[in-house]
Amino acid sequence: MKYGFFRNYKPVLDNEPFRVFEKMEDYRGWADENLPRCLGYKLVENKILKEIGKQEE
C-alpha cells in the first residue's frame, strides 16, 4: 500500500455527493442533528459552557 492512505466510509457525509446550505448556521444545525458524534460535528450547549465558566471562577 503506497503512502498508507485508505478510504474510510463516513456515515451520512458519504451518502450524497454534496449538500448546499444557505447559511453556516443551517449547516451547523443539520450537522448537529444528523451526523454521528464520532465525526466530531456536535454543537456544545450553552449550559455546558456556563458550567465550565462557573468552575473556573
C-alpha positions as CSV (number, residue, x, y, z in Angstrom):
1,M,0.0,0.0,0.0
2,K,1.8,3.1,-1.2
3,Y,1.8,6.1,1.3
4,G,-0.6,4.2,3.7
5,F,-3.8,6.0,2.7
6,F,-7.1,4.3,2.6
7,R,-10.7,5.4,2.1
8,N,-12.7,5.4,5.3
9,Y,-16.5,5.5,5.0
10,K,-18.1,8.3,6.9
11,P,-21.8,7.7,7.7
12,V,-24.2,10.4,6.4
13,L,-21.4,12.5,4.9
14,D,-20.6,9.9,2.1
15,N,-24.2,9.2,1.3
16,E,-24.6,12.2,-1.1
17,P,-22.0,13.8,-3.4
18,F,-22.6,17.3,-2.0
19,R,-25.0,19.4,0.1
20,V,-25.8,23.1,-0.2
21,F,-26.8,25.3,2.7
22,E,-27.9,29.0,2.6
23,K,-26.1,29.9,5.8
24,M,-23.4,28.4,8.0
25,E,-26.0,28.3,10.8
26,D,-28.1,26.0,8.6
27,Y,-25.2,23.6,8.1
28,R,-24.3,23.6,11.8
29,G,-27.9,22.7,12.7
30,W,-28.0,19.9,10.1
31,A,-24.7,18.5,11.2
32,D,-25.7,18.6,14.9
33,E,-29.0,16.7,14.1
34,N,-27.7,14.2,11.6
35,L,-24.0,13.4,12.0
36,P,-22.8,10.8,14.4
37,R,-20.9,12.2,17.4
38,C,-17.8,10.1,16.4
39,L,-17.2,12.5,13.5
40,G,-16.9,15.5,15.9
41,Y,-19.7,17.6,14.5
42,K,-21.8,18.2,17.6
43,L,-22.5,21.7,18.9
44,V,-21.6,22.5,22.5
45,E,-24.6,23.5,24.5
46,N,-24.6,26.9,26.2
47,K,-25.5,25.1,29.5
48,I,-22.2,23.3,29.5
49,L,-20.2,26.4,28.7
50,K,-21.8,28.2,31.6
51,E,-21.0,25.4,34.0
52,I,-17.3,25.4,32.8
53,G,-17.2,29.2,33.3
54,K,-18.5,28.8,36.9
55,Q,-15.9,26.1,37.7
56,E,-13.1,28.4,36.5
57,E,-14.1,31.3,38.8
